[in-house]
């Protein structure tokens, strides 16, 4: 199968990022070369497999 790629706005910095659809593994990878943002999700379930977003901090609700 052929890999599909699109240019999208980076959710972290707003610049051009790349979204790659990897049909052989049902994985979608979004990455930004400008700010080092990375998000890998499952295409079927939408679950996040791996994420890295410099400058964004997770808050923990206790």
C-alpha positions in Angstrom: 0.0 0.0 0.0 1.1 3.5 -0.6 1.8 5.9 2.2 -0.3 9.1 2.2 1.1 12.4 3.4 -0.5 15.9 3.9 0.7 19.2 5.0 -1.3 20.5 8.0 -1.0 23.3 10.6 1.0 22.2 13.7 -1.3 22.2 16.7 1.7 23.3 18.8 3.2 26.2 16.9 0.9 26.8 13.9 3.6 26.3 11.2 3.6 23.6 8.5 3.6 20.1 9.9 3.4 16.7 8.1 0.7 14.1 8.6 1.6 10.6 7.5 -1.0 7.9 7.2 0.7 4.5 7.4 -1.9 2.0 6.2 0.3 -1.1 6.8 0.0 -0.4 10.6 -3.1 1.8 10.9 -0.9 4.5 12.5 -1.2 8.2 11.8 1.9 10.3 12.6 1.9 14.1 12.8 5.2 15.8 13.1 6.5 19.4 12.9 10.2 20.0 12.0 10.0 23.6 13.4 9.0 22.9 17.0 9.7 19.1 17.3 6.0 18.3 17.9 5.1 14.6 17.5 1.7 12.8 17.8 1.2 9.2 16.8 -2.3 7.9 16.9 -4.2 4.8 15.9 -6.4 5.5 12.9 -9.0 2.9 13.9 -9.5 3.9 17.6 -8.2 7.5 17.7 -6.1 6.6 20.8 -2.8 8.3 21.3 0.2 5.9 21.1 2.9 8.5 21.6 3.0 12.3 22.0 5.6 15.0 22.5 4.8 18.7 22.4 7.6 21.0 23.7 6.2 24.0 25.5 2.9 22.3 26.4 2.4 21.0 29.9 -0.2 18.5 31.0 -2.3 19.5 34.1 -3.2 16.9 36.6 -6.6 17.2 38.2 -6.5 15.8 41.7 
